[in-house]
Amino acid sequence: MPYASEVPHVETDHLETPSPLNPLGIKGAGEAGTIPGSAVIASAIEDAEGFPITRMPISPVELWELRQRHERGEIPSLRRAHSTTTE
């Protein structure tokens, strides 16, 4: 990770281009940058718990219920069984 002293100084500028499609001229509000966040968290939970997460957001209670269902065999496991045979 570089230190702040190692990062070059970058000048930025803004060019405004209002949208002609609405009376305020506004476009998106940056929502696209937040879309992958839930997918990353769901993937991390799947990796840690070993069962699929099919919707987000997920509450602690929902996660606990999914754990219980997984233990009962109601939810398939994402982990592969390790083979003990050798070729």
Secondary structure, 3 states (H helix, E strand, C coil): CCCHHHCCCCCCCCCCCCCCCCCCCCCCCCHHHCHHHHHHHHHHHHHHHCCCCCCCCCCHHHHHHHHHHHHCCCCCCCCCCCCCCCC
